[in-house]
Amino acid sequence: MDLDIHAGEFLAIMGSSGCGKTTTLRMLAGLDAPTSGEIRIGGELMNDVKPHERDTPLVWQSLALFPFLSARENVEFGLKMRGVGKDERKRRALEWLDRMEIGEFAERNVATLSGGQKQRVALARSLVMEPKMLLLDEPLSALDANLVIRMQAVLTRLQKELGITFVYVTHSQSEAFAMADRVVIMSQGEIAQVGSPKDIYRAPANRFVAEFVGRNNILAGRVTSQTDEYVCVSTPSGDFTAAAPADPRATGSPLTFAVSADLVSVSAEKPDSANTVHCTLISEEFIGSVVTLFLESVDGHEFKVQMQERDLIELDLCSGSQIWLSWLPENAHVLEGE
């Protein structure tokens, strides 16, 4: 892999289990050594620098707090190891616990705190060292959903205020997209794509990314014609038009494109559109104000549509309903290299 991390940015690393996210983080922290290549921080070669000399604290998924110490003593620990005086380290620890909005629990045994409070102690313990880079390994995975949202706001605010580089490993797309300036998608130890959350979501680089980031409809076929603006492709589900790829495709060559589920329209009657497909409604996934419809075309291809629940009510659909899907050609994103 070849990755540049910008000073002061919030970088999220995503990927399926075993793809190398945590290994990448551990190499930055110095806990694992790269087999080959170089790791540089601020231009300085780090391959042989010990973890405690790197100034890259890591917030673990398990938090790794000392259960026999108070919240304040946990936060003080790193300062104590660096020889900071008792009064100074107490002052700094209390200041950071206050910033994390848990100053009232400073003298509590950390084992008696809630999950969210322990999470804030772990963050304070790392940030009290005033590092240039903070590494976070799925730090919110064990928290309740409402607390995750609260902690996302806390992390984003702290990162902007302090200007510290955050490198954040997560399985959660919502966490990465909500907080990060850039997102890295990894697959089998390699980088599949790096970009802003919007770029990753709307313009996936390849089929893996399109499938990984969520509700994309992916269709594969062969090119029938191409202009400067559009490419026409024939698939088992029908003939469709997509925005022309950067590299012209010869007639008959394979082409794969993706359409995000929230950019697909639904209607009871066949619409006047370049891209239409007749489907049967199989099931619905209700998640509050947004509903995902799962449908199947005549050739057996699965389609997904995301829409507001209030709009779905007006359609009065049920399992087995016959409906038409459509989308604009410019919303069909050609996957390069596919």
PLY file of the C-alpha trace (Angstrom):
ply
format ascii 1.0
element vertex 338
property float x
property float y
property float z
element edge 337
property int vertex1
property int vertex2
end_header
0.00 0.00 0.00
1.02 3.61 -0.60
-0.81 6.18 1.51
-0.21 9.82 2.41
-1.96 11.07 5.56
-2.31 14.85 5.65
-1.39 16.76 8.79
-4.47 17.82 10.72
-6.98 15.69 8.80
-9.53 13.18 10.04
-8.81 10.01 8.04
-11.07 6.97 8.35
-10.01 3.49 7.23
-12.76 1.02 6.31
-12.90 -2.50 4.93
-14.18 -5.98 5.64
-12.75 -8.05 8.49
-9.19 -9.19 7.84
-8.45 -6.62 5.12
-5.59 -5.00 7.06
-7.19 -1.98 8.78
-5.93 -2.70 12.29
-2.57 -3.96 10.99
-2.09 -0.60 9.26
-2.90 1.17 12.52
-0.54 -1.06 14.49
2.28 -0.33 12.04
1.73 3.40 12.48
1.84 2.89 16.26
5.00 0.78 16.00
3.39 -2.37 17.43
3.92 -4.23 14.14
6.84 -3.83 11.74
6.30 -3.68 7.97
7.83 -6.56 6.05
9.21 -4.03 3.57
8.83 -0.36 2.68
8.96 2.75 4.84
6.76 4.52 7.37
7.52 8.21 7.76
5.91 10.71 10.11
6.71 14.36 9.43
9.38 13.15 7.01
11.17 11.13 9.69
11.72 7.39 9.07
9.88 5.43 11.79
10.56 1.79 10.94
12.96 1.25 13.86
11.45 3.78 16.29
9.92 2.18 19.39
6.17 2.66 20.06
6.70 4.81 23.17
8.98 7.13 21.20
6.55 7.78 18.31
4.00 10.12 19.90
1.18 8.15 18.24
-1.11 6.98 21.06
-3.72 4.38 20.18
-7.25 4.25 21.58
-8.16 0.58 21.66
-11.53 -0.98 20.93
-11.28 -2.61 24.38
-10.16 0.78 25.85
-7.40 -1.01 27.90
-7.97 1.13 31.00
-6.46 0.18 34.37
-9.48 -1.11 36.35
-7.82 -0.56 39.74
-7.20 3.17 39.14
-9.53 6.16 39.21
-10.47 8.04 36.06
-7.96 10.78 36.92
-5.16 8.29 37.64
-5.79 6.58 34.29
-5.47 9.90 32.48
-2.34 10.79 34.46
-0.56 7.50 33.73
1.22 8.51 30.50
2.31 11.82 32.01
3.68 9.98 35.02
5.72 7.69 32.75
7.18 10.82 31.14
8.25 12.20 34.49
5.72 15.05 34.69
5.37 16.35 38.27
2.43 15.28 40.44
0.68 18.65 40.61
1.11 19.36 36.90
-0.16 15.97 35.76
-3.16 16.23 38.11
-3.99 19.67 36.72
-3.76 18.48 33.12
-5.73 15.31 33.81
-8.58 17.22 35.47
-8.59 19.75 32.64
-9.03 17.01 30.05
-11.70 15.19 32.04
-13.57 18.51 32.19
-13.18 18.93 28.42
-14.63 15.45 27.99
-17.54 16.50 30.24
-16.80 13.89 32.91
-14.84 15.98 35.42
-17.31 15.05 38.18
-16.19 11.41 37.90
-12.46 12.14 38.22
-12.02 10.28 41.51
-14.34 7.39 40.65
-12.83 3.96 40.12
-12.90 3.54 36.36
-14.49 0.09 36.69
-17.67 1.72 38.03
-18.15 4.02 35.03
-20.51 3.45 32.11
-19.25 2.48 28.66
-19.51 6.03 27.35
-17.72 7.45 30.39
-14.91 4.91 30.04
-14.62 5.85 26.36
-14.09 9.49 27.32
-11.46 8.52 29.92
-9.59 6.58 27.24
-9.71 9.58 24.90
-8.58 11.94 27.65
-5.68 9.60 28.51
-4.43 9.83 24.92
-5.13 13.52 24.31
-3.54 14.69 27.56
-0.21 13.74 25.96
-0.89 16.38 23.25
0.13 14.09 20.38
0.42 15.17 16.77
-1.42 12.02 15.66
-4.10 9.99 17.42
-4.89 6.43 16.31
-8.34 5.02 17.05
-9.28 1.36 16.54
-13.10 1.05 16.39
-13.46 3.04 19.62
-17.28 3.34 19.46
-18.16 -0.23 18.49
-19.31 -1.26 21.99
-21.51 1.78 22.65
-25.27 2.14 22.33
-26.52 3.75 19.11
-27.56 7.06 20.70
-24.25 7.32 22.55
-22.33 6.63 19.31
-23.92 9.71 17.72
-23.02 11.82 20.77
-19.42 10.60 20.74
-19.13 11.26 17.00
-19.90 14.91 17.72
-17.36 14.97 20.57
-14.60 13.44 18.43
-15.26 15.72 15.46
-15.26 18.83 17.65
-12.04 17.85 19.43
-10.24 17.05 16.20
-11.13 20.43 14.68
-10.27 22.35 17.86
-6.93 20.65 18.45
-5.79 20.24 14.83
-4.52 16.75 15.65
-4.34 14.17 12.87
-6.90 11.44 13.57
-6.56 8.02 11.93
-9.77 6.16 12.67
-10.44 2.50 11.89
-14.09 1.45 11.73
-16.54 -1.06 10.25
-19.28 1.56 10.32
-19.93 3.51 7.13
-22.10 6.01 9.01
-19.26 6.76 11.47
-16.66 7.20 8.74
-18.86 9.33 6.48
-20.11 11.50 9.35
-16.68 12.37 10.75
-13.88 11.92 8.23
-12.37 14.41 5.79
-11.19 11.46 3.69
-12.01 7.76 3.70
-9.74 4.85 2.77
-11.45 1.67 1.56
-9.23 -1.40 1.93
-9.55 -4.85 0.38
-7.24 -7.80 1.04
-4.37 -5.66 2.26
-4.58 -3.13 -0.56
-6.20 0.28 -0.95
-9.25 0.09 -3.20
-10.05 3.83 -3.09
-9.21 7.02 -1.20
-11.46 10.06 -1.34
-13.99 12.28 0.38
-17.09 10.53 1.75
-19.15 12.01 -1.10
-16.68 10.81 -3.75
-16.61 7.31 -2.26
-20.40 7.14 -2.11
-21.27 8.71 -5.45
-18.29 7.66 -7.55
-16.97 4.27 -6.37
-13.73 3.34 -8.10
-14.61 -0.29 -8.75
-17.16 -3.01 -8.09
-15.73 -3.89 -4.66
-16.17 -0.33 -3.40
-19.62 -0.04 -4.98
-20.73 -3.19 -3.17
-18.98 -2.34 0.09
-20.33 1.16 0.67
-23.94 0.08 0.55
-27.08 0.39 -1.45
-25.81 0.36 -5.02
-27.51 -1.39 -7.91
-24.79 -2.93 -10.08
-25.47 -3.99 -13.66
-23.05 -5.59 -16.11
-23.38 -5.93 -19.85
-21.79 -5.00 -23.17
-21.46 -1.68 -24.94
-23.77 -1.18 -27.93
-22.77 2.43 -28.71
-21.06 5.49 -27.20
-21.11 9.26 -27.68
-19.12 11.99 -25.94
-21.80 12.18 -23.24
-23.36 8.76 -22.95
-22.68 5.06 -23.35
-25.40 2.51 -24.15
-25.09 -0.94 -22.65
-27.11 -4.12 -23.08
-27.62 -6.24 -19.93
-29.80 -9.27 -19.10
-32.16 -6.84 -17.31
-32.52 -4.57 -20.36
-30.81 -1.86 -22.38
-29.60 1.17 -20.42
-27.77 4.48 -20.88
-25.04 5.73 -18.56
-22.73 8.73 -18.37
-19.79 8.11 -20.72
-16.64 6.83 -19.00
-13.37 8.74 -19.27
-11.93 6.06 -21.54
-14.00 5.27 -24.67
-15.32 1.71 -24.83
-15.45 -0.23 -28.08
-18.74 -1.72 -29.21
-19.12 -5.18 -27.72
-16.71 -4.58 -24.83
-17.86 -5.41 -21.28
-19.03 -2.56 -19.04
-20.36 -2.42 -15.48
-22.17 0.52 -13.92
-23.70 1.33 -10.53
-26.78 3.33 -9.60
-27.24 4.39 -5.98
-30.49 3.13 -4.46
-31.57 6.63 -3.44
-31.33 7.84 -7.07
-33.84 5.26 -8.38
-37.47 6.37 -8.86
-40.52 4.13 -8.43
-43.83 4.34 -10.30
-46.89 2.21 -10.93
-46.91 3.00 -14.67
-44.01 2.72 -17.11
-42.21 6.10 -17.07
-40.91 7.98 -20.10
-37.23 7.43 -19.32
-34.13 6.07 -21.02
-33.58 3.65 -18.15
-36.56 1.59 -16.99
-36.99 -1.90 -15.61
-40.12 -3.79 -14.53
-39.80 -5.43 -11.11
-41.64 -7.35 -8.43
-41.46 -6.10 -4.84
-39.93 -8.82 -2.65
-39.51 -7.15 0.76
-39.02 -3.88 2.64
-36.49 -2.77 5.26
-37.95 -0.09 7.51
-35.41 2.07 9.38
-37.47 5.05 10.48
-38.01 7.81 7.96
-36.19 5.88 5.21
-37.31 2.57 3.69
-35.27 0.26 1.47
-37.23 -1.76 -1.07
-35.83 -5.04 -2.37
-37.11 -5.95 -5.82
-36.48 -8.53 -8.52
-36.56 -8.09 -12.28
-37.82 -10.70 -14.75
-34.28 -12.05 -15.24
-33.86 -12.50 -11.47
-31.59 -9.50 -10.84
-32.03 -7.87 -7.42
-32.65 -4.13 -7.29
-32.67 -1.86 -4.26
-34.50 1.45 -3.85
-34.24 3.86 -0.92
-37.06 6.33 -0.39
-38.82 8.37 2.26
-41.41 6.38 4.19
-44.04 9.07 3.56
-43.59 8.64 -0.22
-43.91 4.88 0.07
-47.27 5.20 1.82
-48.68 7.04 -1.21
-47.74 4.11 -3.51
-49.67 1.60 -1.36
-47.33 -1.31 -2.17
-47.23 -4.81 -0.76
-45.11 -7.90 -1.31
-45.62 -9.08 -4.88
-46.57 -5.64 -6.25
-45.53 -5.00 -9.86
-43.75 -1.64 -10.25
-41.42 0.23 -12.59
-37.98 1.55 -11.67
-36.20 4.34 -13.52
-33.11 6.55 -13.20
-31.35 9.31 -15.08
-28.40 8.37 -17.33
-26.13 10.78 -15.46
-26.87 8.88 -12.22
-25.48 5.65 -13.70
-21.79 5.62 -12.72
-19.51 3.47 -14.89
-17.08 1.41 -12.80
-13.59 1.77 -14.19
-11.64 -1.40 -14.91
-14.74 -3.59 -14.77
0 1
1 2
2 3
3 4
4 5
5 6
6 7
7 8
8 9
9 10
10 11
11 12
12 13
13 14
14 15
15 16
16 17
17 18
18 19
19 20
20 21
21 22
22 23
23 24
24 25
25 26
26 27
27 28
28 29
29 30
30 31
31 32
32 33
33 34
34 35
35 36
36 37
37 38
38 39
39 40
40 41
41 42
42 43
43 44
44 45
45 46
46 47
47 48
48 49
49 50
50 51
51 52
52 53
53 54
54 55
55 56
56 57
57 58
58 59
59 60
60 61
61 62
62 63
63 64
64 65
65 66
66 67
67 68
68 69
69 70
70 71
71 72
72 73
73 74
74 75
75 76
76 77
77 78
78 79
79 80
80 81
81 82
82 83
83 84
84 85
85 86
86 87
87 88
88 89
89 90
90 91
91 92
92 93
93 94
94 95
95 96
96 97
97 98
98 99
99 100
100 101
101 102
102 103
103 104
104 105
105 106
106 107
107 108
108 109
109 110
110 111
111 112
112 113
113 114
114 115
115 116
116 117
117 118
118 119
119 120
120 121
121 122
122 123
123 124
124 125
125 126
126 127
127 128
128 129
129 130
130 131
131 132
132 133
133 134
134 135
135 136
136 137
137 138
138 139
139 140
140 141
141 142
142 143
143 144
144 145
145 146
146 147
147 148
148 149
149 150
150 151
151 152
152 153
153 154
154 155
155 156
156 157
157 158
158 159
159 160
160 161
161 162
162 163
163 164
164 165
165 166
166 167
167 168
168 169
169 170
170 171
171 172
172 173
173 174
174 175
175 176
176 177
177 178
178 179
179 180
180 181
181 182
182 183
183 184
184 185
185 186
186 187
187 188
188 189
189 190
190 191
191 192
192 193
193 194
194 195
195 196
196 197
197 198
198 199
199 200
200 201
201 202
202 203
203 204
204 205
205 206
206 207
207 208
208 209
209 210
210 211
211 212
212 213
213 214
214 215
215 216
216 217
217 218
218 219
219 220
220 221
221 222
222 223
223 224
224 225
225 226
226 227
227 228
228 229
229 230
230 231
231 232
232 233
233 234
234 235
235 236
236 237
237 238
238 239
239 240
240 241
241 242
242 243
243 244
244 245
245 246
246 247
247 248
248 249
249 250
250 251
251 252
252 253
253 254
254 255
255 256
256 257
257 258
258 259
259 260
260 261
261 262
262 263
263 264
264 265
265 266
266 267
267 268
268 269
269 270
270 271
271 272
272 273
273 274
274 275
275 276
276 277
277 278
278 279
279 280
280 281
281 282
282 283
283 284
284 285
285 286
286 287
287 288
288 289
289 290
290 291
291 292
292 293
293 294
294 295
295 296
296 297
297 298
298 299
299 300
300 301
301 302
302 303
303 304
304 305
305 306
306 307
307 308
308 309
309 310
310 311
311 312
312 313
313 314
314 315
315 316
316 317
317 318
318 319
319 320
320 321
321 322
322 323
323 324
324 325
325 326
326 327
327 328
328 329
329 330
330 331
331 332
332 333
333 334
334 335
335 336
336 337
